[in-house]
């Protein structure tokens, strides 16, 4: 074991390998055959995890899958690192509590301070089954992790509405929930439901505001049309009044000019100066055949 023991973090792997070898002992003796059957230092974790997995019912196996996905943090590229998760993320009922107890008993998971984490990251790297789980929906796990963090922060803040998801974040989280509804904790489900209700309320309020604005716009447009029609009528009436006044003034000048022309014609011939002045004034006020004739006479 010298080449392995000197590697950083290798002691937990050695412990697991020895434990797996001990489970295959002959009486009280560790054998090379048992060590090889356990998978060695690097394969012991995968072998032990497979042994535990095969003892579980299908329902418990699905719970195990969800736990390990929560205990892995998407890293850079395709790497995953272990994550410390709160126990209330992992244990939601008696069945999930029993599964976690088996993992702890076989030293695949360690607990403490109301949290749990995998005993060593080799479980995430060396166990083919969990590698498959991790690769199946890497982006979905990132979305789920953001949902978990958002729900926890929301719960710690006393359910502050400003922390609820909206828009694209909510849409992505709802898609993850549709694919794996059983993977959500009660707090995550409550957080997601509250976010969905809040967004529906905001959309409904926005629709109501839009309808009020449309009604206001229609009313304003109607008032504008009425004002324009009234202005057009007033302008038309004013134009008619101006035309009537102009015609009246013209008729008045015409009557005055006719009287002046008549007075010019009625004077004696020898009063040509007065006759000429009256005829000229008549033509100035209303030029026309009558007044022009009076002036020429």
C-alpha positions, 0 to 999 in steps of 0.5 A: 500500500506504500504507493497509495498511502502517500497520496493526499487523501488516500487514507480514507480509501485505504480504510475502505479497502481494508473494510471491504477486504475484512468483509471477505476475510477467512476467519480472522485473516485478511487474504490477497484474494479478498483484497482483489475481490474488493477491487483494491484501494481504488476500486473498493469504494465502487465495489462497496457502493455496488454491494450496498446498492444491490441490497436496496429495493427499487424505491430505495435505489431511487432515493440513493440516486437522488442523495448522491446527486445532491452530494455532488457539486458540478465542477469545471468541465465534466468534473464533480466534487463532493458537496456538503448538504444539509440533512433536511435535504436528504432525509424527508421521510423514514425511508430516506432516513434508512437509506442514509443510515445504510450509507453511513454504516458502510462509511460511504457517507459521513454526517455531522453538524446537521450536514452530510457528505460523501466520505471521499470523492473517489465514490464520485470518480470510481463508481461507474453507476454514479458517474452515469447518473452525474453525466445524464443531466449535468445542466439540469443538476446545475439548475437544481442546485440553484433551486436548492440554494434559492429555496434555502435562502428564501426559507432563512429570510422568512420567505421574502417574496423578493427572493422568489424566482422569476422569468427564465430562472423560474422556467428552468426550475419548473422544467427540472421539477417536471422531469424529476418531481420526487427529487425536490424537497418540501422546501424546494416544492414550496419555494417553486410553488410560491415563485409560480404563484407570484409570477402569475400574480405579476402577469395578471397585474400587468395584464390588468394595467395594460387593459386599464391603459388601453381603456384610458387610451381609447377614452383619450382618443374619443375625447380628442376626436370629439374635440377635433369635430367640435373645432371643425364645426366651430371653424365652419360656423365661424367661416360662415359667419365671416362670409355673411358679414362680408356679404352684408358689408358688400350689400351695404356699400352697394346700396350706398353707392347706388344712392350716391349715383342716384343723387349725382344724376338728380342734380342740375347739369350746371352742378357738374363738380358736385355730380362728379364728386358724388359719382367718384365716391359711388365708384370708389365704394362699389365699382361697377357698371352703374357707378362707372356710368354715373361718373362718365355722365 
